[in-house]
Amino acid sequence: MRDYAVETLGLDSYLRRPGDGRKRHQIPAHDIVWAQIAGQVLRNVSFHSVERLIRNGSTRALSLSRGFSEDTLAYFNERLDPGPTRAALAATVCRAKRNKAFSGHVRIGLAIDGTSAGRTGSKKAACELCRPYADGDGEVIGHRHELAAITVVGAGLTLPIDVEPYGPGDSELAAGCRLLERSATLLGPRFADYVAADAKFACAPFLNAVHRLGLHAIVRLKENLPDLHGRAVVRCNSRQPDQTFLHHGELVEIWDEEGFRPWQGLAWPSVRVIRYRQHRTGKSVIDAYWLTDYATQAVGSQALFKMAKSRWEIENQGFNEAKTWHGMEHICRHQANAVLVGWLLLALSLVIERLYRTCYLHRGPHPVRAAADLAMILMIELGRGLHDTS
């Protein structure tokens, strides 16, 4: 896997120079970074778990030159510049596109969303990224960390690109705008086609930024834009749906309306709104409205429906998997830079693992392995190597 990351994904330069901020060091930076990536792939995510992996004699099997303690990991992450890791993430995703990892998909999307991680029950902030949360009476009962993330979606392979924590007095919208600007610069023009986001991003500053960067927007429309939402509801309720089709065996009705006036501050010539009503198995119905600047002649209603649904990839293949299997909720070192670096290395680990598993191991007639199966196989091989050595 390391050979694949170095040779095929071009991460050799990054692993040799990841932005190490230590003044005097004896342990190579590439060993410390790769140890954390290997730990994430093996689902041993705490610093203590990584130390146990290293100290049981598996350094050669993990492609490390020497062992070290969990204190080394904490000290290193506090001083690692996050810039090179962000650049490595974007460069790896761009290389994946050049290597046809997204072939067969007409449009590549970027999804932006926010989440919380690393909740504590302490009423005192442990680092500058800690944000208080309160109970129903408004009393502060603890602190947590909040972040926005941006991910490739709608291309058959969900790859995280970057994360941005909320600072004091910050918001999901502000963090998302910073993410969009930085990611668009790192990815370069013409990498993606559209940006999908929740209703929090249905505001003029964000939508104008998307348009200025040469991308299209498809954003959930709710009551936070009461005038546009109300007019869209009236139009759609006054007539039958434009199309009815099956999506994964479920009936979908879709309405498509264009020509809505942009609200004050929005630099779009007009706004297009689609409504879909998806009849889920079990008789539940999802009724959702989305706004976009795509023209009807450029993108049809069904294509817009699929692009809107791609936003859920950042929830399911992004946050859910990161929290369930890769310890995103666990703060290994409670210091602002270490927290950010930990999230970025988690994202890079997911990119390497997913490309290795779905693109490299899938060559020829071999089926795509599940991530859990690959982790198990790697652990078995690791133990077998240790047994042979002994």
Long-range contacts (C-beta under 8 A, 24 or more apart in sequence): 1-38, 1-41, 1-352, 1-353, 1-356, 1-378, 2-34, 2-63, 4-352, 4-355, 4-356, 4-360, 5-37, 5-352, 5-356, 8-99, 8-360, 9-92, 9-95, 9-96, 9-352, 9-355, 10-91, 10-92, 10-95, 11-88, 11-92, 11-352, 14-84, 14-85, 14-87, 14-88, 14-91, 17-84, 18-80, 18-84, 18-85, 18-88, 19-80, 19-81, 19-82, 19-83, 19-84, 19-85, 20-76, 20-79, 20-80, 20-81, 21-79, 21-80, 21-81, 22-75, 22-76, 22-79, 27-66, 27-68, 27-72, 28-65, 29-76, 29-80, 31-64, 31-65, 31-66, 31-68, 32-68, 32-72, 32-73, 32-76, 33-345, 34-62, 34-63, 34-64, 35-62, 35-64, 35-68, 35-73, 36-73, 36-342, 36-345, 36-349, 37-345, 37-348, 37-349, 37-352, 38-62, 38-63, 40-326, 40-345, 40-346, 40-349, 40-350, 40-353, 41-349, 41-352, 41-353, 41-374, 41-375, 41-378, 42-375, 42-378, 42-379, 42-382, 43-325, 43-326, 43-375, 45-326, 45-327, 45-330, 45-332, 45-346, 46-70, 46-327, 46-330, 46-332, 47-73, 47-74, 47-332, 47-333, 56-386, 57-386, 57-389, 58-382, 58-385, 58-386, 60-385, 61-381, 61-382, 61-385, 61-386, 62-382, 73-332, 73-333, 74-332, 74-333, 74-335, 74-338, 77-332, 77-333, 77-335, 77-337, 77-338, 77-341, 77-342, 78-333, 78-335, 78-337, 78-338, 79-337, 80-337, 80-341, 82-337, 82-340, 82-341, 82-344, 85-341, 85-344, 85-345, 85-348, 86-162, 86-182, 86-186, 86-344, 87-186, 88-348, 89-160, 89-161, 89-162, 89-344, 89-347, 89-348, 89-351, 90-161, 90-162, 90-183, 90-186, 90-187, 91-186, 92-348, 92-351, 92-352, 92-355, 93-152, 93-159, 93-161, 93-187, 93-191, 93-351, 94-187, 94-188, 94-191, 96-157, 96-159, 96-351, 96-355, 96-359, 97-191, 99-359, 101-155, 101-157, 101-355, 101-358, 101-359, 102-152, 102-155, 102-156, 102-157, 104-156, 105-154, 105-155, 105-156, 106-303, 107-154, 107-155, 107-193, 107-194, 107-303, 107-307, 108-152, 108-154, 108-155, 108-191, 108-192, 108-193, 109-152, 109-153, 109-154, 109-155, 109-192, 109-193, 109-194, 109-195, 109-196, 109-307, 109-310, 110-150, 110-151, 110-152, 110-153, 110-161, 110-180, 110-183, 110-192, 110-194, 110-195, 110-196, 110-215, 111-150, 111-151, 111-153, 111-195, 111-196, 111-197, 111-310, 111-311, 111-313, 111-314, 111-318, 112-148, 112-149, 112-150, 112-176, 112-179, 112-180, 112-195, 112-196, 112-197, 112-201, 112-314, 113-148, 113-149, 113-176, 113-197, 113-198, 113-311, 113-314, 113-315, 113-318, 113-319, 114-146, 114-147, 114-148, 114-149, 114-166, 114-172, 114-175, 114-176, 114-200, 115-146, 115-147, 115-149, 115-319, 116-144, 116-145, 116-146, 116-147, 117-144, 117-145, 117-146, 117-147, 117-323, 117-328, 117-329, 117-331, 117-343, 118-144, 118-145, 118-329, 118-330, 118-331, 118-339, 119-143, 119-144, 119-329, 120-144, 126-334, 127-334, 127-335, 127-336, 127-339, 128-167, 128-168, 128-336, 129-165, 129-166, 129-167, 129-336, 129-339, 129-340, 131-166, 131-168, 145-331, 145-339, 146-172, 147-175, 147-343, 148-172, 148-175, 148-176, 148-179, 149-179, 149-314, 149-318, 149-319, 149-347, 150-176, 150-179, 150-180, 150-183, 151-313, 151-314, 151-317, 151-318, 152-192, 153-196, 153-310, 153-311, 153-313, 153-314, 154-194, 154-196, 154-306, 154-307, 154-310, 154-313, 157-354, 157-355, 157-358, 158-313, 158-314, 158-317, 158-318, 158-354, 159-350, 159-351, 159-354, 159-355, 160-318, 160-347, 160-350, 160-351, 161-186, 161-187, 161-347, 162-186, 162-344, 162-347, 163-340, 163-343, 163-344, 163-347, 165-336, 165-339, 165-340, 165-343, 172-200, 173-200, 173-201, 173-203, 173-205, 173-206, 176-200, 176-201, 176-206, 177-205, 177-206, 177-209, 180-206, 180-209, 180-210, 180-213, 181-209, 181-213, 184-213, 184-215, 189-214, 190-214, 194-218, 194-294, 194-307, 195-219, 196-307, 196-308, 196-310, 196-311, 197-311, 198-311, 199-224, 200-224, 202-291, 204-263, 204-264, 204-265, 204-266, 204-267, 205-265, 207-266, 207-268, 207-293, 208-265, 208-266, 208-267, 211-267, 211-268, 211-293, 216-292, 216-293, 216-294, 217-291, 217-292, 217-293, 218-290, 218-291, 218-292, 218-294, 218-304, 218-307, 218-308, 218-311, 219-290, 219-291, 219-292, 220-288, 220-289, 220-290, 220-308, 220-311, 221-273, 221-289, 221-290, 221-291, 222-289, 225-263, 225-291, 227-263, 228-260, 228-263, 228-271, 228-273, 228-291, 229-289, 231-260, 232-257, 232-260, 232-273, 232-275, 232-289, 233-289, 236-275, 236-289, 241-277, 242-301, 243-301, 243-302, 245-302, 247-278, 247-305, 249-281, 250-278, 250-279, 250-280, 250-281, 251-278, 251-279, 252-276, 252-277, 252-278, 252-279, 252-305, 253-277, 253-279, 254-301, 254-302, 254-305, 256-296, 256-301, 256-304, 258-295, 258-296, 268-293, 272-296, 274-301, 274-304, 274-305, 274-308, 276-305, 276-308, 321-350, 321-371, 322-346, 322-350, 325-371, 325-372, 326-350
